[in-house]
Amino acid sequence: MKLRTPFNMIKNALSDIRTMHDFSYTVPNETREEFWNKECISHPTASTCKVYEG
C-alpha cells in the first residue's frame, strides 16, 4: 500500500460530504416486505424477485 492511498481515501470521503445536500433525511416508514413487493411489481424480471420452485 502506497503512502498516498490513505490520503486519497480521506479526500474522497470529504468530497462526498461536500456533494451531499440533504442532511435532514428521514427513513421511510415502509417495511422491508412492502419495499420488495413494490420493487418486484415495478421490475418483475430482477434477479431479487425471481422465485425458483423445485
Phi, psi and omega in degrees: 000128181283158182295330183280347182300311179299325180291324176295321180295318178295317180298319180295320179295318180292325179290328176294320179297322181294329182273348179281134181241339186258084180274352180258037183291133176248145181283132180296154184274355182288149180278169179299319181295318177298319179299311183290327175297316179294318179294321181288333174289321180286322184228076186292340181266004179295146184296334180284346183257353183283138179242125180256121179254140184244000000 
